[in-house]
Amino acid sequence: MRYRMMFCAGLAVGYVLGSRAGRDRYEQIKRMAQRVTDNPSVQEAAGLVGAQVSKVTTMAKEQVAGRLPHSGGDEAHDGRGTGWPEEATTGSPY
């Protein structure tokens, strides 16, 4: 994710510099950026980063799911709805 943000920032800087320097410079920067993104090493690094992000996301989901109350008769969830204490049915709610 960090590399993706750095890459996007680089593209933004390249765009600004290219537009200030004229169309020819912009096209030069654009071709250079395309070569970088097409580079097999960059593609491999992006794949590894994507795999790490996916792994971390899966682990985080599992941890969150492990901390949520279960719906099968767990003490934390009695199957009555929201889990909020029941309000008294008599008198004003205020």
N, C-alpha and C positions, 0 to 999 in steps of 0.2 A: 504494500500500500504506500509505503514511504517513497519507493521508486516511481510509482505512478504519479504521485503528487509532484515529485521533482521533475519528471518528464513533462507534465502539463505546465509547470511553471516555466520550464525551458522553452516550450512551444510558445507560450504567451510572450516571453521576452523576445524570442525570435520574430514573432509576428510584429511586435512594436518596432523593433530595430529594422526589420525589413520594410515596413511601411514608411518609415522615416527616410531610409536610404534609397527608396525608389523600388520600382517593380523588379529590376534586374537583381538587386541584392535580396529582395524578398524571395524570388525564385531560387536563388542560390541557397539561401537558408532552408527553404522548403525541401530542396533536393537533399541537402545534408541531413535534415531531420528524417527524411524518408529512408536514407541509407542506414541511419542509426536504428530505426525501428525495424528494418528488414534484416539487420545483423543477427545471425544465428545465436550469438552469445547473449544478445539482449533478449531475444525470444526465449531462450532457455532460462535466463534469470527471471523473466516475467512469469514463466510457467512455474518455477520454483516458488516465487512469491505467492502466486495464486494458490498453489497447493498448500502452502503454510497457512494462508488466510482461511482456506477451507477447513483445514485441520483444527485451527484455533476456534473457528466458528462452531464446528461440530462439538468440540469439547465444552464450549461455553453453553451450548444448548443442552447438553447432557447434564451439566452441573445445575442449570436452572431447573430443568425438569426434575432432578433429584430433590430439589428443595421445595417444589410445589406440593401442596397436599394432594393425596390420592383420592379418587372418587369412590373407592370400594370399601366404605365403612370405616375409614380412618377417623381417629378422634378429632383431628383438626377440621374435618368436614363431615357433617352428619346428614348430608343429602337434602337439607331443607331449603337450600337456595344460596343466598349471597354470602353467608357466613357472618353477617352482622347480627348482633344480639337482637332478640325479638323485642319489639316495643310493647309497652303496656297498652292494652286495648281500651282502657278506661281513662278518662280525663283528657286534658289538653296535651298536645305533643310539645308545648312550649313550657 
